[in-house]
Amino acid sequence: MQLVQCTSTGQNGWLALRRQLWPEGSPDEHLAEMQILLDQPGRFFQLVAYEDDRQPAGFVEAALRTDYVNGTDTSPVAFVEGIYVAPAFRRHGIGTLLVAAVVTWAKACACTELASDALLDNQASQAMHRALGFEETERVVFFRKLIP
């Protein structure tokens, strides 16, 4: 297994894996977001995990957040914005490797907390987070009101 930091929107597998995690976004929307991450290397960190045959197996994107992050006590906080392991590669330790790399990056950025989130109905993501050593801190329901 090899972890490679993303340095280009053309990074092998990055777009395809992103589209699997967030299928609602168009390729152009993903590419625009990916470019924003690349343009701010001090704030964002992204990796793709490759099998020995260079087949993309998973990815992680993380950010430094200085705004309030639910369940944390410090600032900045390293935040896992997205993590995904392709189904064929799950339960092989890839998520563990990706999170360990984010922890190393977070420590280099003087962070003492790593946070993430999952939708209330996404039981698989919640189980993955627990398996990766995260602890649940709170549950939130967001509301909005349109202003005419």
N, C-alpha and C positions, 0 to 999 in steps of 0.2 A: 504494500500500500504506500502510495506517495501523496503527500499533501503539497499542493502548489498554490502559491498566492496569485490571485487574479490581478493581472496587469493590463489587460486589454478586454474590450467587449467581445473580441473574437476568441477568447480563451475557450479551448475545446471543452464542450459540455456545459459550461456555465449557463448559457441561455436555455438550453434544453432542460436542465435540472430545475432552473427557476420556473419555467413554464409548467413543470409537473407540480411544483409546490403551489404556485399561484396561477392557475389556468385562466383566470378571468382577465388577465392582462394580455394585450396584443404584443407581438414581438417588438414593435417599435416602442411601445411603452416600457417594456423591460429594458431594451437597449438604452433608452434615455435615462432610466433609473440607474442602470449599471454604470453609465458614464459619470453620473453625479457621484457615485461611490468612488470611482477611480480618480476623480478630480479633487477629492478631499482625503488624501491618504492618512493624514493625522487624525481624522475623525472616524474613518471606516476601515474595516478589515474584512477581507473575503478570501476564501480558499475553496478549491475543488479537490476532492479526493479521487485518486485514480487507482484502479487495480493495476497489477503488474503489466498487463497488456495495454496500458494507457486508456482503458475504458473508464469514462467518468462514472463514479459510483455514488457521489454525494457532494454536498456543498454546505457552507455556512457563511452567513454574512453577519457582522457585528458592528456596533457603533458605540461611540462614547456619547453618553447622554448627560447633559448638565442640568436639564430640567428635572422636575420631580419624577421619580420612578417609583411606582407603587411597590410597597413592601421593602424599600431600602432606606438606609440611614445616612448614606454618604453621597458625595458628588465630586468628580464625575463617577458614573456607573457604567461599566461595560454591559452592553445589552445585546443578546442574541436576537437579531431582527428576523432571521430565518435560518432554519436548518432542515436539511432533507437528505435522506438516503434512499436511493432507488430500491424498490421492493426486492429485487434479486440479490441485493447486497446487505440487507438488514440482518441484524443479530450476528454480525462479524466484527463488531468493535469499531466500526467507522465513525459512528456518532460520538463515541468516547474519544477517539483521536481528534475529531474536529473540535469538540469542546475543550479538550486539553490545549490545543493550539490557541484557541481564543483566550483561555486562562493565561497562558504565557504572554500573549499580546497585552491583555488587561493589566497584568502585573507590570509590564514595561511602561504602561501608561499611568502607573501609580494608582490603579483601582484596587479596592479591597472587596468589592462586591461584583458579582456577575448576575444579571437578571434576564428574564425572558417572560414570555406569556403564551397562552394557548386559549383558544375559544372554549367557552363553557361546555359545548357539546362535542369537542374533539378529545374523546377519551384516549385515543392512541397517542396523541401529542402529549397529553398529561402524563400518561404512563412512561413515555420516552423521557420526559423531563425528570421524573422521579428516578428512573433507572440511571440517569446521567448525574445524579447527586443533587438536583435542585429540590428545594422544599417549597411547598405552596405557602404563600404569605397572605393572600386575600382573594376574594371573588368580587367582581364588579359587574354591574349592568350599566351600560352607557345609555343616555337619553339625548334626544334633541327635539327642538321645536323650531319649525320653519317660521321665519319672520316675514310677513307679507310686505 
